[in-house]
Amino acid sequence: MPHYEIIRGADNEIEFQGLRGKYVYGLLIGLGGVLLVGLVLFLLLPSPTLASILTVAGAAAVFRTAFRWNKQYGRWGMEKKKIRDHLPGHVVLSKPFTLKRKPL
């Protein structure tokens, strides 16, 4: 049986099939929620086929969203976007600002 070492430094995050870090956890939480909703649909709907189709469609939507966010935002992109959204659009200075060299 082959032996595989898992080397992970302090700054490295988990990766699964291209998904990195928080997107893996989001995918797992989303799939868990879809499966629970699918179970409830299976019990409530008269047609198990309809419940299965809705569950598979929900799982596909969760997969698509997780991979899209991973590609669009990357490792720190969502946090950077939140911070960037709270920055002011422009800054108005009350006094003119010039860079002056200090005398030697």
MOLINMO-V946766 format. One record per residue. N is the residue number from 1. RES is the residue in one letter. SS is DSSP state (H for helix, E for strand, C for the rest). PSI is psi in whole degrees, -180 to 180 (* if undefined). Layout:
n=N res=RES ss=SS psi=PSI
n=N res=RES ss=SS psi=PSI
This chain:
n=1 res=M ss=C psi=129
n=2 res=P ss=C psi=152
n=3 res=H ss=C psi=124
n=4 res=Y ss=C psi=128
n=5 res=E ss=C psi=140
n=6 res=I ss=C psi=110
n=7 res=I ss=C psi=121
n=8 res=R ss=C psi=119
n=9 res=G ss=C psi=-176
n=10 res=A ss=C psi=-32
n=11 res=D ss=C psi=-3
n=12 res=N ss=C psi=150
n=13 res=E ss=C psi=167
n=14 res=I ss=C psi=154
n=15 res=E ss=E psi=135
n=16 res=F ss=E psi=111
n=17 res=Q ss=C psi=41
n=18 res=G ss=C psi=-21
n=19 res=L ss=E psi=138
n=20 res=R ss=E psi=139
n=21 res=G ss=C psi=-116
n=22 res=K ss=H psi=-23
n=23 res=Y ss=H psi=-30
n=24 res=V ss=H psi=-46
n=25 res=Y ss=H psi=-40
n=26 res=G ss=H psi=-40
n=27 res=L ss=H psi=-45
n=28 res=L ss=H psi=-42
n=29 res=I ss=H psi=-42
n=30 res=G ss=H psi=-43
n=31 res=L ss=H psi=-37
n=32 res=G ss=H psi=-42
n=33 res=G ss=H psi=-40
n=34 res=V ss=H psi=-40
n=35 res=L ss=H psi=-38
n=36 res=L ss=H psi=-42
n=37 res=V ss=H psi=-38
n=38 res=G ss=H psi=-38
n=39 res=L ss=H psi=-43
n=40 res=V ss=H psi=-41
n=41 res=L ss=H psi=-39
n=42 res=F ss=H psi=-36
n=43 res=L ss=H psi=-32
n=44 res=L ss=H psi=-36
n=45 res=L ss=C psi=147
n=46 res=P ss=C psi=-23
n=47 res=S ss=C psi=114
n=48 res=P ss=H psi=-25
n=49 res=T ss=H psi=-43
n=50 res=L ss=H psi=-42
n=51 res=A ss=H psi=-40
n=52 res=S ss=H psi=-42
n=53 res=I ss=H psi=-44
n=54 res=L ss=H psi=-37
n=55 res=T ss=H psi=-44
n=56 res=V ss=H psi=-39
n=57 res=A ss=H psi=-40
n=58 res=G ss=H psi=-41
n=59 res=A ss=H psi=-40
n=60 res=A ss=H psi=-39
n=61 res=A ss=H psi=-40
n=62 res=V ss=H psi=-44
n=63 res=F ss=H psi=-47
n=64 res=R ss=H psi=-43
n=65 res=T ss=H psi=-43
n=66 res=A ss=H psi=-46
n=67 res=F ss=H psi=-34
n=68 res=R ss=H psi=-45
n=69 res=W ss=H psi=-38
n=70 res=N ss=H psi=-42
n=71 res=K ss=H psi=-40
n=72 res=Q ss=H psi=-45
n=73 res=Y ss=H psi=-29
n=74 res=G ss=C psi=-158
n=75 res=R ss=C psi=-50
n=76 res=W ss=C psi=10
n=77 res=G ss=H psi=-40
n=78 res=M ss=H psi=-38
n=79 res=E ss=H psi=-42
n=80 res=K ss=H psi=-38
n=81 res=K ss=H psi=-42
n=82 res=K ss=H psi=-42
n=83 res=I ss=H psi=-43
n=84 res=R ss=H psi=-34
n=85 res=D ss=H psi=-24
n=86 res=H ss=H psi=-4
n=87 res=L ss=C psi=150
n=88 res=P ss=C psi=152
n=89 res=G ss=C psi=-34
n=90 res=H ss=C psi=161
n=91 res=V ss=C psi=131
n=92 res=V ss=C psi=124
n=93 res=L ss=C psi=137
n=94 res=S ss=C psi=-29
n=95 res=K ss=C psi=148
n=96 res=P ss=C psi=142
n=97 res=F ss=C psi=123
n=98 res=T ss=C psi=150
n=99 res=L ss=C psi=123
n=100 res=K ss=C psi=141
n=101 res=R ss=C psi=141
n=102 res=K ss=C psi=141
n=103 res=P ss=C psi=148
n=104 res=L ss=C psi=*
